[in-house]
Amino acid sequence: AMTRAVPVLLSTFLIVFAWAQAPLESALRDPPATGGLVLRVENGSQAAERGILAGDVLVSYDGAALADLDALRAAMGAASGKSAIPCVLIRKGDKRVEVELAPGRIGVSLSPVVKGQSPSPLPPETAVEFDFSSLDDGKPHEEWLGFYLGDSTTKAGYEHAVARIADGKLVVRREVAFDGGDQFGLQHFDVTLTAVAGARPIPVALRFFTPLTRWVGEGELVLRGGGTRIWRMTSQLPDQPAQKTESVSPDRLPLVPTYLVETLAAFMPRSEGACFHFRPIEDGSGELLFPSALFVVGREEVVFPDQTRLEAWRIEHRRLGGVVAGTFWVDAKGRKVAADFGGGARSYLSTKKAALEGVRPELQPQADG
């Protein structure tokens, strides 16, 4: 399970990824080299200017072989003072491509691959239509969860989520706040996401707010003729100029941000083997949350910190290769009763009063929307 590294989560929403064309799909099935497979190239980035393509595999950065993304991050850090950095990519047909990059952000989404090793497939897809009938009466679906770190007995903060249907759209607000100690520090962020409400929800707008830093991010999805989508994002720190990005992608399967994934788990069919596939999203470091799925494993018992027990449905967020990025337990009423994000981070269903008990004043819920 992946560590719930908050800087990664904060940036997950900034860029929505779309599935590329045949060269990428071919490279995923049969990687031509070991390194970082380019899943997406940002418009206007230095990668785009230098002709890097989706489906290329970045095998060398400033002479350092790239066995994984940690090696790339280390190489980028070591080369930060240089003006030109030689890089090698392998393209379909074993074509060697050499480019020179400037230090800093490359402008690509990468997935680690090994030559000749195709990632393990996700479970066979079972047709899934999300059941939003619990929201049809206009009443919100609300969850309070106590957030724990370490041994899952030390209370660290809370999660609060509200989902509702408004004007034919699914509106989700999720706020998470916790004291991560020496490793993560104080973390408080608040996300509102609006999606087309249907069997396959599609995000159309989001607002991301971090109360402690006053950082704000806002995005919108624009549908364009010819089967394409444009995702526009603006982010801004106090007293800083706004940063704007734009990503054009094919209008294919749903593009699902992480916090919508968590919400959709509550609306999955309680049926063993049900699976909803969606496309990945990248974090700000260039690492990708791989082509993914929500998969209903089956029923099992959840043990709460106070040792009470409850039977619930286990739903996993699985990434390509079988990696479990998050596990959610949903009861027969559709309530998310527990969530496990790895790295010793776990949350449990709670009342509002219990969820907020002992939370530091600066981490209390925000009054503004």
C-alpha positions as CSV (number, residue, x, y, z in Angstrom):
1,A,0.0,0.0,0.0
2,M,1.2,3.4,-0.8
3,T,2.0,5.9,2.0
4,R,-0.6,8.6,2.3
5,A,2.0,11.3,1.5
6,V,0.0,14.5,1.7
7,P,2.0,16.6,-0.7
8,V,1.3,14.0,-3.3
9,L,-2.4,14.0,-2.5
10,L,-2.5,17.8,-2.6
11,S,-1.2,17.8,-6.1
12,T,-3.1,14.8,-7.4
13,F,-5.9,17.0,-8.6
14,L,-3.8,19.5,-10.5
15,I,-3.7,17.5,-13.8
16,V,-6.1,14.9,-15.0
17,F,-4.6,12.2,-17.2
18,A,-6.1,10.7,-20.4
19,W,-5.4,7.5,-22.2
20,A,-3.1,8.0,-25.2
21,Q,-3.1,6.3,-28.6
22,A,-1.9,2.9,-29.8
23,P,1.9,3.4,-29.2
24,L,1.3,3.9,-25.5
25,E,-1.0,0.9,-25.2
26,S,1.5,-1.2,-27.1
27,A,4.3,-0.1,-24.8
28,L,2.3,-0.9,-21.7
29,R,1.7,-4.4,-23.0
30,D,5.3,-5.0,-24.0
31,P,7.7,-2.3,-22.6
32,P,10.6,-1.8,-25.1
33,A,13.0,-0.9,-22.3
34,T,13.4,-0.6,-18.5
35,G,12.8,2.9,-17.2
36,G,10.0,5.4,-17.0
37,L,7.3,4.9,-19.6
38,V,5.9,8.3,-20.8
39,L,2.1,8.1,-20.4
40,R,1.4,11.7,-21.2
41,V,3.2,14.8,-22.4
42,E,2.0,18.2,-21.2
43,N,1.2,20.8,-23.9
44,G,3.8,23.6,-23.9
45,S,6.3,21.7,-21.7
46,Q,9.9,21.2,-22.5
47,A,9.2,17.5,-23.1
48,A,6.7,18.5,-25.9
49,E,9.2,21.1,-27.3
50,R,11.9,18.4,-27.6
51,G,9.6,15.9,-29.3
52,I,9.1,13.4,-26.4
53,L,6.1,11.2,-27.2
54,A,3.7,9.1,-25.1
55,G,5.0,5.5,-25.4
56,D,8.6,6.5,-25.1
57,V,10.6,5.0,-22.2
58,L,13.0,7.3,-20.4
59,V,16.0,5.1,-19.7
60,S,18.8,7.6,-18.7
61,Y,18.9,11.1,-17.1
62,D,22.2,12.8,-17.0
63,G,23.9,9.4,-17.4
64,A,22.0,7.7,-14.6
65,A,20.1,4.6,-15.4
66,L,16.5,4.8,-14.4
67,A,15.3,1.5,-12.8
68,D,12.4,3.3,-11.1
69,L,11.0,6.7,-10.4
70,D,13.1,7.1,-7.2
71,A,16.2,6.9,-9.4
72,L,14.8,9.6,-11.6
73,R,14.1,11.9,-8.7
74,A,17.6,11.3,-7.3
75,A,19.1,12.0,-10.7
76,M,17.1,15.2,-11.1
77,G,18.2,16.4,-7.7
78,A,21.9,15.7,-8.5
79,A,21.7,17.6,-11.8
80,S,19.8,20.6,-10.5
81,G,22.7,23.0,-11.0
82,K,23.4,22.1,-14.7
83,S,22.1,24.1,-17.6
84,A,21.7,21.2,-20.1
85,I,21.0,17.6,-19.1
86,P,21.5,14.7,-21.6
87,C,18.7,12.2,-21.6
88,V,18.0,9.0,-23.5
89,L,14.7,7.5,-24.5
90,I,13.8,4.3,-26.3
91,R,10.9,4.5,-28.8
92,K,8.9,1.7,-30.4
93,G,11.1,-0.4,-32.7
94,D,14.0,0.0,-30.3
95,K,14.7,3.5,-31.7
96,R,17.2,5.4,-29.5
97,V,16.2,9.1,-29.0
98,E,18.7,11.5,-27.4
99,V,17.5,14.9,-26.1
100,E,18.9,17.7,-23.8
101,L,16.6,19.0,-21.1
102,A,16.8,21.9,-18.8
103,P,16.8,21.2,-15.0
104,G,13.4,21.0,-13.2
105,R,10.0,19.8,-14.3
106,I,10.1,17.7,-17.5
107,G,6.3,17.9,-18.2
108,V,5.6,14.2,-18.5
109,S,3.6,11.5,-16.6
110,L,5.7,8.4,-16.0
111,S,5.1,4.8,-15.0
112,P,8.0,2.5,-14.1
113,V,8.2,-0.5,-16.5
114,V,10.6,-3.4,-17.0
115,K,11.6,-4.6,-20.5
116,G,9.7,-7.7,-21.5
117,Q,7.5,-7.6,-18.4
118,S,3.9,-6.7,-19.0
119,P,2.2,-5.4,-15.8
120,S,-0.4,-7.8,-14.3
121,P,-3.8,-7.1,-15.6
122,L,-6.7,-5.8,-13.5
123,P,-9.5,-8.1,-12.7
124,P,-12.0,-8.8,-15.5
125,E,-14.5,-5.9,-15.7
126,T,-18.0,-6.5,-14.5
127,A,-20.5,-4.0,-15.7
128,V,-21.1,-1.5,-12.9
129,E,-23.6,1.3,-12.7
130,F,-23.3,3.4,-9.6
131,D,-26.5,3.6,-7.6
132,F,-27.2,7.2,-6.5
133,S,-30.7,6.5,-5.5
134,S,-29.9,7.4,-1.9
135,L,-29.3,11.0,-3.1
136,D,-32.4,11.3,-5.2
137,D,-34.5,12.6,-2.4
138,G,-32.2,15.6,-2.1
139,K,-30.7,14.4,1.2
140,P,-26.9,14.5,1.3
141,H,-24.8,11.4,1.9
142,E,-22.5,12.4,4.8
143,E,-19.6,10.7,6.6
144,W,-17.5,11.6,9.6
145,L,-14.4,9.4,10.2
146,G,-11.8,9.6,12.8
147,F,-8.3,9.6,11.3
148,Y,-5.5,7.6,12.9
149,L,-1.7,7.4,12.3
150,G,0.8,4.8,13.3
151,D,-0.7,1.9,15.2
152,S,-4.3,3.0,14.3
153,T,-5.1,3.7,17.9
154,T,-3.5,7.2,18.1
155,K,-6.1,9.8,17.0
156,A,-4.6,12.3,14.6
157,G,-7.5,14.1,13.0
158,Y,-10.7,13.6,11.0
159,E,-12.2,13.1,7.5
160,H,-15.5,14.6,6.6
161,A,-17.3,14.0,3.3
162,V,-20.7,15.1,1.9
163,A,-22.1,14.0,-1.5
164,R,-25.3,15.2,-3.0
165,I,-27.1,15.5,-6.3
166,A,-27.7,19.1,-7.5
167,D,-29.0,20.1,-10.9
168,G,-28.1,16.7,-12.4
169,K,-24.6,16.8,-11.1
170,L,-22.9,14.9,-8.3
171,V,-21.3,17.4,-5.9
172,V,-18.7,16.0,-3.4
173,R,-17.0,17.9,-0.7
174,R,-14.3,16.2,1.3
175,E,-12.2,17.8,4.1
176,V,-9.3,16.0,5.7
177,A,-7.2,17.4,8.6
178,F,-4.6,15.7,10.8
179,D,-1.4,16.2,12.7
180,G,1.2,14.1,11.0
181,G,4.0,14.7,13.5
182,D,7.6,15.0,12.4
183,Q,7.0,13.2,9.1
184,F,4.1,15.1,7.7
185,G,3.4,18.1,10.0
186,L,0.0,19.7,10.2
187,Q,-2.2,18.9,7.1
188,H,-5.6,20.4,6.3
189,F,-7.2,20.4,2.9
190,D,-10.7,20.8,1.6
191,V,-11.8,19.6,-1.8
192,T,-15.1,20.3,-3.6
193,L,-15.6,18.3,-6.8
194,T,-18.5,18.5,-9.3
195,A,-19.2,15.7,-11.7
196,V,-21.8,14.7,-14.3
197,A,-24.0,12.4,-12.3
198,G,-24.5,9.2,-14.2
199,A,-23.4,5.6,-14.4
200,R,-19.9,6.8,-15.3
201,P,-19.4,10.1,-13.4
202,I,-17.2,12.6,-15.2
203,P,-15.5,15.5,-13.3
204,V,-16.4,18.9,-14.6
205,A,-15.1,21.2,-11.9
206,L,-13.1,21.2,-8.7
207,R,-11.9,23.6,-6.0
208,F,-9.0,22.7,-3.7
209,F,-8.3,24.8,-0.6
210,T,-5.6,24.3,2.0
211,P,-6.5,26.4,5.0
212,L,-3.0,26.4,6.6
213,T,-1.2,27.7,3.5
214,R,-4.2,29.5,1.9
215,W,-3.4,27.7,-1.3
216,V,-6.3,27.6,-3.8
217,G,-6.6,25.5,-6.9
218,E,-9.6,25.5,-9.3
219,G,-10.2,23.5,-12.4
220,E,-12.8,22.9,-15.1
221,L,-13.4,20.4,-17.8
222,V,-14.4,21.7,-21.2
223,L,-15.8,19.4,-23.8
224,R,-14.7,20.2,-27.4
225,G,-15.9,18.9,-30.7
226,G,-13.9,16.0,-32.3
227,G,-14.0,13.8,-29.3
228,T,-11.5,15.7,-27.0
229,R,-11.6,17.2,-23.6
230,I,-9.7,20.1,-22.1
231,W,-8.9,20.3,-18.4
232,R,-8.0,23.8,-17.3
233,M,-6.4,24.4,-13.9
234,T,-5.5,27.6,-12.0
235,S,-3.6,27.5,-8.7
236,Q,-2.5,30.3,-6.5
237,L,-0.7,31.0,-3.3
238,P,-1.3,34.2,-1.3
239,D,0.6,37.2,-2.8
240,Q,1.8,35.1,-5.7
241,P,0.8,35.2,-9.4
242,A,-1.7,32.5,-10.5
243,Q,-0.3,29.5,-12.2
244,K,-2.4,28.1,-15.1
245,T,-2.2,24.8,-16.9
246,E,-4.2,23.3,-19.7
247,S,-4.4,19.6,-20.7
248,V,-6.0,18.3,-23.9
249,S,-7.1,14.6,-23.9
250,P,-9.3,12.2,-25.8
251,D,-12.9,12.1,-24.7
252,R,-12.9,8.4,-23.7
253,L,-13.4,6.7,-20.3
254,P,-14.1,8.7,-17.1
255,L,-11.3,10.6,-15.6
256,V,-11.6,10.1,-11.9
257,P,-9.7,12.2,-9.3
258,T,-8.6,10.4,-6.1
259,Y,-11.2,11.9,-3.8
260,L,-14.0,11.0,-6.2
261,V,-12.7,7.4,-6.1
262,E,-13.1,7.4,-2.4
263,T,-16.7,8.7,-2.6
264,L,-17.7,6.3,-5.4
265,A,-16.7,3.4,-3.2
266,A,-19.8,4.0,-1.2
267,F,-22.0,3.7,-4.3
268,M,-20.4,0.5,-5.7
269,P,-22.7,-2.6,-5.9
270,R,-22.3,-4.8,-2.8
271,S,-21.5,-7.8,-5.1
272,E,-18.3,-9.8,-5.0
273,G,-16.2,-9.3,-8.1
274,A,-17.9,-6.0,-9.3
275,C,-15.3,-3.8,-10.9
276,F,-15.2,-0.3,-12.2
277,H,-12.3,0.6,-14.4
278,F,-11.1,4.2,-14.9
279,R,-8.1,6.1,-16.2
280,P,-5.2,7.3,-14.1
281,I,-4.2,10.7,-12.7
282,E,-0.7,12.0,-11.9
283,D,0.7,13.6,-8.9
284,G,2.8,16.7,-9.0
285,S,6.1,14.8,-8.9
286,G,5.4,13.1,-12.3
287,E,4.5,9.8,-10.7
288,L,1.3,8.3,-11.9
289,L,-1.5,6.6,-10.1
290,F,-1.7,3.9,-12.7
291,P,-4.7,2.8,-14.8
292,S,-7.0,1.8,-12.0
293,A,-10.1,0.1,-10.8
294,L,-12.5,-0.1,-7.8
295,F,-12.9,-3.8,-7.1
296,V,-15.3,-5.4,-4.7
297,V,-13.3,-8.2,-2.9
298,G,-16.1,-9.5,-0.6
299,R,-17.3,-9.2,2.9
300,E,-15.1,-9.2,6.0
301,E,-15.0,-7.9,9.6
302,V,-13.7,-4.5,10.5
303,V,-12.3,-4.0,14.0
304,F,-12.6,-0.5,15.3
305,P,-10.0,1.1,17.7
306,D,-12.4,0.5,20.6
307,Q,-12.6,-3.2,19.6
308,T,-16.2,-3.0,18.4
309,R,-16.7,-5.1,15.2
310,L,-18.7,-4.7,12.1
311,E,-19.1,-6.7,8.9
312,A,-18.6,-4.7,5.8
313,W,-17.8,-5.0,2.1
314,R,-14.1,-4.7,1.3
315,I,-13.5,-2.5,-1.8
316,E,-10.0,-2.0,-3.1
317,H,-8.6,0.8,-5.3
318,R,-6.3,-1.3,-7.5
319,R,-3.6,0.1,-9.7
320,L,-2.2,-1.6,-12.8
321,G,0.1,-4.4,-11.6
322,G,-2.2,-5.3,-8.7
323,V,-0.9,-2.6,-6.3
324,V,-3.6,-1.6,-3.8
325,A,-3.6,2.2,-3.5
326,G,-6.4,2.3,-1.0
327,T,-8.9,0.0,0.8
328,F,-12.4,1.0,1.8
329,W,-15.0,-0.9,3.8
330,V,-18.6,-0.1,3.1
331,D,-21.6,-1.4,5.1
332,A,-25.0,-2.5,3.8
333,K,-26.3,1.1,4.0
334,G,-23.6,2.4,1.8
335,R,-21.6,4.1,4.6
336,K,-17.8,4.0,4.3
337,V,-17.0,2.6,7.8
338,A,-13.3,2.4,7.4
339,A,-10.5,3.3,5.0
340,D,-6.8,2.3,4.9
341,F,-4.3,4.3,2.9
342,G,-1.1,2.5,3.8
343,G,1.8,3.9,5.7
344,G,0.0,3.6,9.0
345,A,-2.9,5.9,8.0
346,R,-6.4,4.6,8.6
347,S,-9.8,6.1,9.4
348,Y,-13.0,4.8,10.9
349,L,-16.7,5.8,10.8
350,S,-17.5,8.2,13.7
351,T,-20.0,10.7,14.9
352,K,-19.0,14.4,14.3
353,K,-18.4,14.9,18.0
354,A,-16.1,11.9,18.3
355,A,-14.3,12.7,15.0
356,L,-13.4,16.2,16.2
357,E,-12.6,15.2,19.7
358,G,-9.0,16.3,20.5
359,V,-8.4,17.9,17.1
360,R,-6.1,20.9,17.3
361,P,-7.9,24.3,16.9
362,E,-6.2,25.1,13.6
363,L,-7.4,21.9,12.1
364,Q,-11.1,22.4,13.0
365,P,-13.5,22.4,10.0
366,Q,-13.7,25.5,7.9
367,A,-16.8,27.6,8.1
368,D,-16.5,28.9,4.6
369,G,-17.3,26.6,1.6
